[in-house]
Amino acid sequence: MQRVVEEWLKISLYDLETAEAMLKTKRYLYVAFMCQQALEKILKALYVQIEAKLPPRTHNLLYSNAIGL
């Protein structure tokens, strides 16, 4: 499962780097979107680390929070 955690974190870092690039060009809508995507991936990595199983498929951060993701 550690590989899965590392992959989620690697992709989240890419999303944050993309957000930084969008910030430099003042594309704020995309900055917010990419930050949200990065947060989802970080939460999923945390879920895998704690639960030792794959996370549920959802993009709803409120639902993710409610189930402890």
N, C-alpha and C positions, 0 to 999 in steps of 0.2 A: 504493500500500500504506500510505502514511502515514495516510490516512483510516481504514483498518482498525485500525491501531495506536491512533489517537486514540479510536476508538469503544470498543475493548476497555478502555482506561484510564478512559474516562468511565463505563462501566458498573461497573468495579471500584470506582471512587470512590463510586458510588451504593450498592454493596454494603457498603462500609466505613461509610458514613453510616447505613445500616440497622443494621449491627452495633452502632454507638454508641447508637442509639435502643433497641435490645434490651438493651444493657448497663444503661442507665438504669432499665429496668423489671425487671432481674434475670432476664432470660430467657436464661440462659447457653448452653443448647443451641443456640438460634438465633444467638447471638453467634458461637459456634464455626463453625456452618454458613455464616454469611455471610462470615466471615473466610476460610474455605476457598474459597468461591465467588470472592471477590475475588482471592485468590492465584492461582487457576486463570486468571482473566482477565488478570492481570498477566503470568503466564508465557506465555500465548498472545500477548499483545502483544509481548513480548520475542522470541518465536519468529518472529513476522511481521517484526519489525524486522531480525533477523539473517538469516533465511532468505529473505526476500522472497517467501514463499508462505504460503497459509493453513495453520493448524496442524491436526494430526490431531484428530479428534473423540474426546475421552476426558475422563473425570472422575477418573481415577486419577493422583494426584500422584506416586506412585512410578514409574509407567510414564512419565509426563511427564518426570520427572527422568532416567530411564534413556535416553530418546531425545534428551536435551539440550534439552527444552522448558523 
